[in-house]
Amino acid sequence: MAGNLERFVLDEVHVVKSWGDDFRPAYSALKTLKITYPKVPILGLTATCTIQMRGQISRLLGLHEQFLVF
């Protein structure tokens, strides 16, 4: 199936850190995307993420390699 996936897009990705299990427990399971599909890029979108949160979110999502922030 991974050959059919172009990318995962996570809108409002700051919610992974700022709300996490308090909002939806499934947010903590998003890290499994990178584990299950290691070659599929993940695009995280947010307009309210602080610089400190970027590092925390990348760790929570398992993005320990390269990632870009715009």
N, C-alpha and C positions, 0 to 999 in steps of 0.2 A: 504493500500500500504506500510506503514512503516514496516510491517512484512517481506516484501520482500527485503528491503534494508539492505545491510551489512555495508556500510559506504559511506560517501561523500569524494571525494579526490579533493582537490583544489591545483593545481600546480601553482607555482610562486605566492604564497599567499601574498608576500610582495606588490604586485600590488594593493591589497585592500587598503593599506595605502598610498603608494607612488604615485599612479596615480588616484585611486578612480574615482570620477565622471568625471574628465578631460579625462580619457581614455575610460571607458565604464560605463555608468550609472548603468548598471545591477550589477556591483560589490557592490554597496551600498545596494542592495537587498539580498545579500548572508546571511545576518543575519536571514532572514525568514526561512532558512533551519533549524536552531536550534529551532525556534519557532514552525514550522510546524511538525518537526520530532525530538522531544526532546531526544529520546532514541537512535537515529542513530548517531554513532561517526562521527566526521569530522577530516580528516587528511589533514593538511596544509603543503605543501612542498615549501621550498625556500632555496637557498644557499646564499642569500644576505641580510638577515634580521638582523638588529641590535637588541641588547637587549631591547632598548627602544621601537622599533617597535613591538616587540612581545606582549607587554602589550596592545598597541594600537590596534593591529590586533585582539587580543582576545576579546577586548571590541566591536570592530566593527562587529565581527562575533557572538557576544552573547555567548562567551565561558567563562562565569564568574566562572564556576566551575573548575574542574581539567582540566589541559591540560599539555602535555609533549612537551618539545623542545629537539631535538637531534642535 
